[in-house]
Amino acid sequence: MDLVRLENWLDNGAFAVLFVTMLLYWVGTAFKDIPYLWILGTDGMAIANLSIA
């Protein structure tokens, strides 16, 4: 696998993870009784930042 394909894959993956993370934060704001949504959102942010880096 060449580096251009890897970079493209990581960029697209980071976008997808950030989109899902945004949805998790919105749902977590609407339903505050579900505590693990904030944990999943924080983990998603960490994964997306590592993918971008």
NORTAWO-V157180 format. One record per residue. RES is the residue in one letter. SS is DSSP state (helix for helix, strand for strand, loop for the rest). Layout:
# NORTAWO-V157180
RES_SS / RES_SS
This chain:
# NORTAWO-V157180
M_loop / D_loop / L_helix / V_helix / R_helix / L_helix / E_helix / N_helix / W_helix / L_helix / D_helix / N_helix / G_helix / A_helix / F_helix / A_helix / V_helix / L_helix / F_helix / V_helix / T_helix / M_helix / L_helix / L_helix / Y_helix / W_helix / V_helix / G_helix / T_helix / A_helix / F_loop / K_loop / D_loop / I_loop / P_loop / Y_helix / L_helix / W_helix / I_helix / L_helix / G_helix / T_helix / D_helix / G_helix / M_helix / A_helix / I_helix / A_helix / N_helix / L_helix / S_helix / I_helix / A_loop
